[in-house]
Amino acid sequence: MIALDVKTSCGGRNASAGTLEDRGNETFARIEETIAYMHQHLDRPLQVATLAAKANFSPSHFFVLFKRRIGAAPIDYFTRMRMQRASRLLCETSLSVKEIAGKLGYDDPFYFSRVFKSINHLAPSDYRAARRNNPGRAAETGENRGDFCEAESRNARRAQFV
């Protein structure tokens, strides 16, 4: 453990200076709190400024810290979270693409479809059809049941965003 021993002009120890490890843990905790906030607000668009304020960082500093810690920009990460939820809804419900877009805070279902396709390489309706009509794919993932959407849902819950 490396300790910072910052001296003030009076020769005393600066009370606000902790160890680098403490600062790193605090920063990590604040980033984790913003990720939890993202999970709770998948139904609406978020801005970096809002997330930065939650973590008590400037937007630019938050962006750098988040990307360094998580490996993706905050909004890219959030978009992937929303599309992961959309994937589960497509597999687990009979909601229309328009309804799913609305549940995730997208006013324009066509824009939602473009974002979904950019991440999953399939349009939402094609994704649903492929997942429901492809029991052979479930066997490839080690699932016995043939219900790929259920396997996909379990895998999505375990997935890490990078």
N, C-alpha and C positions, 0 to 999 in steps of 0.2 A: 504494500500500500504506500502510495506516495502522498505525503502531506504537503499542503501549501502553507508556508509560514510567511504570511504577508505582514510586514511591519508597517505601522502607521508612522507619520512624522513624529509622533510623541514617543515612539519606541515600543508601544504596546502591540499586542497581537490583534489583528483585525477579526472581530467576532463573526463577520459574515463569510470569512474564508474557511471552507471545509476541505475535506480531502477530495481529490479528483474522482475517487470512487463514489463518494456521496453525491457529488454533482451529477455524475453519469447515471446513477440510480434514480435520482430525482428527475432528470431529463427523460429517462426511459419510462418512468411512471407517468409523466405528463403526456408522453406520446401514446402510451397505452390507454390513457383516459380519453384521448381524442379518438382513438380507434373504437373504444366502447361507445362513445358519442355517435360516431359514424354508424355503428350497428343499430343504434336506437333510432336513427333518423334516415333510414334507407328510403323512406317514403317522400323525401323532399330533396331538392338540390341544396348543396352546401358550398360555401366559399372558403378558400384558404384563410381569409381574414377572420371568419367566424371560428374556425378550428384553432388558429393561432391565438385568438383571444381566450379561448377555453384553456389553452396550455400556458397562457401568460407569456407569450413570445411575440416578437414582431412577425408579420407575415413572411418576410424574407428569411429571417433566422429560423422560423418554424419549418419552412420549406426545406432548407438545407439539413436541419437536424432530422426531420422526418425521412427524407430521402436517404440520408446516411444510415439511419437505423433500420428502415424497412426495405429499402432498395427500390422504391418507386415514389413518384411524386404523390402528394396527398390526394389530389383529385383523381389521378389515374387509379390509385388504390381504391378510392371510394366508388368510382365507376365500376371497377371490377367486382366489388362487393355487391353493388346493385344488380349487375348482370348475373352474378352467381345466384342471387335471390330469384331473379327472373327465370333462370334455368330450373330451379327447384319448383317454382310455381307452374311452369310449363309442364313439368313432369308429374306433379302431384295434384294438379287441379284441372278443371275443364274451363277455366277462365279464358276469355278471348285475349288476344294480344293487346287489344285496346284497353281492356280492363287491367291487365298486368302492368301495362305502361302507366296507367293512372295510379295504381297501387304504389308504384315506385316513384311517383312524382313527376312523371313525364307528361306534359300537356299534349304533346304531339306524338301519336303512336308511330308515325313514319320516321321521325327522328329517333325514337326509341329503337325501332327495328334496325336502323342504320348502325347505331351504337352497338346493339346486340350482335349484329353480324360482324362488325369490325373486331369484336373480341372472340366470338365463338365460331366464326367462319361459316355460319349458317344463319339464314333468316329465322326468326323465332318459330314460325309455323313449320318450317323444314326441320328445325331442331326437335320440336315436339314429335313430329312424325317419325324422324329417324330414331329417337330414343324409345318410342313406344312400339315401333315395328321392327326392332333389331334385337331379338333375344340372343342371337349369336354373339353379339358384342358383350353381353353380360358374362358369358362363359369366358371370354378373353380376360375379363377383369377378376376372375376367380369366384364369381357368384354362381350359385347352383340354380337360382330361381328363375332366371329368364326375365325378371322385371328389372330392366336396365335403369329405369328412372329411379327406382329405389336405391340401387347400387350407386348411381350417379349422385343422388342426394347425400348418401353417406360419405362418398368420396369428396363431395363439395364441402361438407362440414369439416373434413380433415385438411382440406387444401390450405396451403400457405400462398399468399400473394407475394410474388417477387417481381 
